[in-house]
Amino acid sequence: MITIDRAGTFTLGHRTVNRLGYGAMQLAGPGVFGPPKDPTAAKAVLREAVARGVNHIDTSDFYGPHITNEIIREALHPYPDDLVIVTKISARRGADGSWIPAMSPAELTQAVHDNLRNLRLDVLEVVNLRAMFDVHAPAEGALDAQLGALADLQRKGLIRHIGLSNVTPTQIAQARRICTIACVQNHYNLVHRADDALIDALARDGIPYVPFFPLGGFTPLQSSALSEAAARLGATPMQAALAWLLRRAPNILLIPGTSSVAHLRENLAAAECVLPDDAVSELDGVARMAGLDKPVAIHQR
């Protein structure tokens, strides 16, 4: 059985997690809305992930809504002692599946209680506040009131650590003056490189960076250079893309998502994919060649 030990570990909050984790978004139905076609298969993916060493699962109660957290609870509760479940808040779903900002202190407080109930937890290990000034990409805006509300819930013992998602470097700097930030979760992958400088700055401070859409999200990565590099390594393009992220910086934690056990195993096998320096250099140029190293609009994550 492939293990993920070779990918290494990093500190998340006060816990040490394997750098290859799992993102649960795809366990919900199409458009991250409603139940999956096969709930049994969804639970099997989670159990397989944990059996192969995954101890960092990313979720949100607005996936479904509620569906993903309920599947996690049904598949894994009581949870392994080393499992860190990270959730995010600040959105709700419309009846049509739309993503609606829900950033008031009252809405954030309700979201924390929803996550606690649906995951059947007494305390949430990490709660990421997702900035929703622009649904699709980071946009400036004050987060003082929102972080104040989360800090209050932290003092009450309902949250251990606070993270940020879909944020700018300015917002991160401002947030760190209000509370300790345990992690940052933004859009980043081989061709979407807008956060390069931010990742390096966070690494210097020992703060994890968790890229969402590490494989391109709803539009999977496609590059002839990536395919050629992967073929030389005897790997799939997605394995090479994940291996590049693991090489990119030691503070990067990966949460690739899938609803397929076979695809999960393929993703986790990236831990065994060792990129030589020449392959790293070649892949470093993919974003420049594609002209995609600038911020782009994305689906909600």
C-alpha positions as CSV (number, residue, x, y, z in Angstrom):
1,M,0.0,0.0,0.0
2,I,1.3,3.5,-0.9
3,T,1.9,5.6,2.1
4,I,2.2,9.4,2.2
5,D,5.0,9.6,4.7
6,R,7.5,10.7,2.0
7,A,5.6,14.0,1.5
8,G,6.6,15.0,5.0
9,T,4.7,16.9,7.8
10,F,4.1,20.4,8.9
11,T,2.5,22.1,11.9
12,L,-1.1,23.2,11.6
13,G,-2.3,25.0,14.8
14,H,-0.7,23.0,17.5
15,R,-0.9,19.7,15.7
16,T,1.4,18.0,13.2
17,V,-0.2,16.8,10.0
18,N,0.9,15.0,6.9
19,R,1.4,17.4,4.1
20,L,-0.9,15.4,1.8
21,G,-4.4,15.8,3.0
22,Y,-7.9,15.6,1.5
23,G,-10.5,18.2,0.5
24,A,-14.0,17.0,0.9
25,M,-15.8,19.5,-1.4
26,Q,-16.5,16.9,-4.1
27,L,-18.3,14.6,-1.8
28,A,-21.5,16.7,-2.2
29,G,-23.6,16.5,-5.3
30,P,-23.0,18.4,-8.7
31,G,-22.1,22.0,-8.1
32,V,-21.3,21.1,-4.5
33,F,-25.0,21.1,-3.9
34,G,-27.3,18.4,-2.6
35,P,-26.4,14.8,-1.8
36,P,-24.0,12.7,-3.9
37,K,-25.3,10.0,-6.2
38,D,-23.7,7.3,-4.1
39,P,-23.3,8.2,-0.4
40,T,-21.7,4.8,0.3
41,A,-19.0,5.5,-2.2
42,A,-18.4,8.9,-0.7
43,K,-17.9,7.4,2.8
44,A,-15.5,4.8,1.3
45,V,-13.3,7.6,-0.1
46,L,-13.0,9.1,3.4
47,R,-12.2,5.8,5.1
48,E,-9.6,5.0,2.4
49,A,-8.0,8.4,2.9
50,V,-7.6,7.9,6.6
51,A,-6.4,4.3,6.2
52,R,-3.6,5.7,3.9
53,G,-2.4,8.2,6.5
54,V,-4.4,11.3,5.7
55,N,-4.9,13.2,9.0
56,H,-5.9,16.6,7.6
57,I,-9.4,16.9,6.0
58,D,-10.8,20.2,4.7
59,T,-14.5,20.7,4.7
60,S,-17.3,23.3,5.2
61,D,-20.9,23.2,6.3
62,F,-21.9,25.2,3.2
63,Y,-20.8,22.2,1.0
64,G,-24.2,20.6,0.3
65,P,-25.1,22.5,2.4
66,H,-24.5,20.3,5.5
67,I,-24.1,17.2,3.3
68,T,-20.3,16.9,3.3
69,N,-20.1,17.3,7.1
70,E,-22.8,14.7,7.6
71,I,-20.9,12.3,5.4
72,I,-17.7,12.9,7.2
73,R,-19.4,12.3,10.6
74,E,-21.1,9.1,9.3
75,A,-17.9,7.7,7.8
76,L,-15.4,8.6,10.5
77,H,-17.0,9.4,13.9
78,P,-15.6,8.7,16.4
79,Y,-12.6,10.4,14.8
80,P,-9.0,9.1,15.0
81,D,-7.1,11.0,17.6
82,D,-4.6,12.4,15.1
83,L,-7.3,13.6,12.6
84,V,-7.5,17.4,12.1
85,I,-10.7,18.6,10.5
86,V,-10.5,22.1,9.1
87,T,-13.7,23.9,8.2
88,K,-14.5,27.3,6.7
89,I,-17.3,29.8,7.2
90,S,-18.8,33.0,5.8
91,A,-21.1,31.8,3.0
92,R,-24.6,30.2,2.7
93,R,-26.3,28.5,-0.2
94,G,-29.3,29.8,-2.1
95,A,-32.2,27.5,-3.1
96,D,-30.6,27.5,-6.6
97,G,-27.2,26.5,-5.3
98,S,-25.8,30.0,-5.5
99,W,-23.1,31.2,-3.1
100,I,-24.2,34.0,-0.9
101,P,-22.0,36.0,1.5
102,A,-22.8,35.4,5.2
103,M,-20.2,37.4,7.0
104,S,-22.0,39.1,9.9
105,P,-20.9,38.1,13.4
106,A,-24.3,36.5,14.0
107,E,-24.0,34.5,10.8
108,L,-20.5,33.4,11.6
109,T,-21.5,32.3,15.1
110,Q,-24.4,30.3,13.7
111,A,-22.0,28.7,11.1
112,V,-19.6,27.6,13.9
113,H,-22.5,26.0,15.7
114,D,-23.7,24.3,12.5
115,N,-20.3,22.8,11.9
116,L,-20.0,21.6,15.5
117,R,-23.4,19.9,15.3
118,N,-23.1,18.3,11.9
119,L,-19.5,17.1,12.5
120,R,-20.5,16.0,16.1
121,L,-17.5,17.9,17.6
122,D,-17.2,19.8,20.9
123,V,-14.6,22.1,19.4
124,L,-13.5,22.9,15.9
125,E,-9.7,22.5,15.4
126,V,-9.3,25.2,12.8
127,V,-11.9,27.5,11.3
128,N,-11.0,29.4,8.2
129,L,-12.8,32.8,7.7
130,R,-13.4,33.1,3.9
131,A,-13.4,36.7,2.8
132,M,-16.4,37.3,0.6
133,F,-16.0,40.8,-0.6
134,D,-15.6,39.2,-4.0
135,V,-17.1,35.7,-4.3
136,H,-14.5,34.6,-6.9
137,A,-11.2,36.1,-5.8
138,P,-9.4,38.0,-3.0
139,A,-10.6,41.6,-2.6
140,E,-9.7,44.2,-0.1
141,G,-12.0,44.9,2.8
142,A,-11.9,45.0,6.6
143,L,-12.3,41.8,8.6
144,D,-12.0,43.2,12.1
145,A,-15.6,42.5,13.1
146,Q,-15.5,39.0,11.7
147,L,-12.2,38.1,13.4
148,G,-13.5,39.7,16.6
149,A,-16.5,37.3,16.6
150,L,-14.3,34.3,15.9
151,A,-11.8,35.3,18.6
152,D,-14.7,35.5,21.1
153,L,-15.8,32.0,20.1
154,Q,-12.2,30.9,20.5
155,R,-12.1,32.3,24.1
156,K,-15.3,30.3,24.8
157,G,-13.6,27.1,23.7
158,L,-15.6,26.4,20.5
159,I,-12.6,27.1,18.2
160,R,-8.9,26.3,18.8
161,H,-7.4,28.1,15.8
162,I,-8.4,30.7,13.3
163,G,-7.3,30.7,9.6
164,L,-8.1,32.8,6.6
165,S,-9.2,32.0,3.0
166,N,-9.6,34.0,-0.2
167,V,-7.6,36.9,1.3
168,T,-5.0,39.5,0.3
169,P,-1.6,40.0,1.9
170,T,-2.9,43.3,3.4
171,Q,-5.8,41.4,5.0
172,I,-3.5,38.8,6.5
173,A,-1.2,41.5,8.0
174,Q,-4.2,43.2,9.5
175,A,-5.7,40.0,10.8
176,R,-2.4,39.0,12.5
177,R,-2.7,42.2,14.6
178,I,-6.0,41.0,15.9
179,C,-5.4,37.3,16.5
180,T,-3.0,34.5,15.7
181,I,-3.5,33.1,12.2
182,A,-3.0,29.4,12.0
183,C,-3.1,29.0,8.2
184,V,-4.0,30.7,4.9
185,Q,-6.1,29.0,2.2
186,N,-6.0,30.6,-1.3
187,H,-6.2,29.6,-4.9
188,Y,-2.8,28.4,-6.1
189,N,-1.4,25.8,-8.4
190,L,1.2,25.2,-11.1
191,V,-0.3,27.8,-13.4
192,H,-2.0,30.2,-10.9
193,R,1.0,31.7,-9.2
194,A,-0.3,35.1,-7.9
195,D,0.6,34.1,-4.3
196,D,4.3,33.2,-4.8
197,A,5.6,36.0,-2.7
198,L,3.0,35.4,0.0
199,I,3.8,31.7,0.3
200,D,7.5,32.6,0.9
201,A,6.6,35.2,3.5
202,L,4.3,32.8,5.4
203,A,7.0,30.1,5.2
204,R,9.4,32.4,7.0
205,D,6.9,32.8,9.8
206,G,6.0,29.1,10.0
207,I,2.4,29.6,8.8
208,P,0.9,26.8,6.6
209,Y,-0.4,27.8,3.2
210,V,-3.1,25.5,1.9
211,P,-3.8,25.9,-1.9
212,F,-7.3,25.2,-3.0
213,F,-7.8,24.0,-6.6
214,P,-4.3,22.5,-6.5
215,L,-5.1,20.6,-9.7
216,G,-7.1,23.4,-11.4
217,G,-10.5,22.8,-9.8
218,F,-13.4,22.8,-12.2
219,T,-11.0,23.2,-15.1
220,P,-8.2,20.6,-14.6
221,L,-4.6,21.7,-15.4
222,Q,-3.6,21.1,-19.0
223,S,0.0,21.7,-20.2
224,S,2.2,19.9,-22.7
225,A,5.2,20.6,-20.5
226,L,3.4,19.1,-17.5
227,S,2.4,16.0,-19.5
228,E,5.9,15.6,-20.9
229,A,7.6,15.9,-17.5
230,A,5.1,13.5,-15.9
231,A,5.8,10.9,-18.7
232,R,9.5,11.0,-18.1
233,L,8.9,10.4,-14.4
234,G,6.4,7.6,-15.0
235,A,3.7,9.6,-13.3
236,T,0.4,11.1,-14.3
237,P,0.2,14.9,-15.0
238,M,-1.8,15.4,-11.8
239,Q,0.8,13.5,-9.7
240,A,3.5,15.7,-11.2
241,A,1.5,18.8,-10.4
242,L,1.0,17.8,-6.8
243,A,4.7,16.8,-6.5
244,W,5.7,20.2,-7.8
245,L,3.6,21.9,-5.1
246,L,5.2,19.7,-2.4
247,R,8.6,20.9,-3.7
248,R,7.5,24.5,-4.0
249,A,7.6,25.3,-0.3
250,P,7.8,23.3,3.0
251,N,4.8,25.1,4.4
252,I,2.4,24.0,1.6
253,L,-0.3,21.6,2.8
254,L,-2.2,19.9,0.0
255,I,-6.0,19.0,0.0
256,P,-6.8,17.6,-3.4
257,G,-10.4,16.4,-3.6
258,T,-12.1,13.6,-5.3
259,S,-15.2,11.4,-5.0
260,S,-13.4,8.3,-6.4
261,V,-11.3,5.9,-4.4
262,A,-9.1,5.2,-7.5
263,H,-8.5,8.9,-8.0
264,L,-7.7,9.3,-4.3
265,R,-5.1,6.7,-4.5
266,E,-3.6,8.3,-7.6
267,N,-3.4,11.7,-5.8
268,L,-1.8,10.2,-2.7
269,A,0.8,8.4,-4.8
270,A,2.2,11.9,-5.6
271,A,4.0,11.5,-2.3
272,E,6.3,8.9,-4.0
273,C,6.9,11.2,-7.0
274,V,10.3,12.8,-6.7
275,L,10.9,15.7,-9.1
276,P,14.5,16.2,-10.2
277,D,15.7,19.8,-10.3
278,D,15.5,20.0,-14.1
279,A,11.8,18.9,-14.0
280,V,11.1,21.5,-11.3
281,S,12.7,24.2,-13.4
282,E,10.7,23.2,-16.5
283,L,7.4,23.2,-14.5
284,D,8.3,26.6,-13.0
285,G,8.0,28.0,-16.5
286,V,4.6,26.6,-17.2
287,A,2.7,29.5,-15.8
288,R,4.8,32.0,-17.8
289,M,4.3,30.1,-21.0
290,A,0.5,29.8,-20.4
291,G,0.2,33.5,-19.4
292,L,-1.8,32.4,-16.4
293,D,0.4,33.6,-13.5
294,K,-2.1,36.5,-12.7
295,P,-5.2,36.3,-10.6
296,V,-8.2,34.9,-12.4
297,A,-11.9,34.5,-11.6
298,I,-12.7,31.1,-10.0
299,H,-15.7,29.2,-8.8
300,Q,-16.5,29.4,-5.0
301,R,-14.3,27.1,-2.9
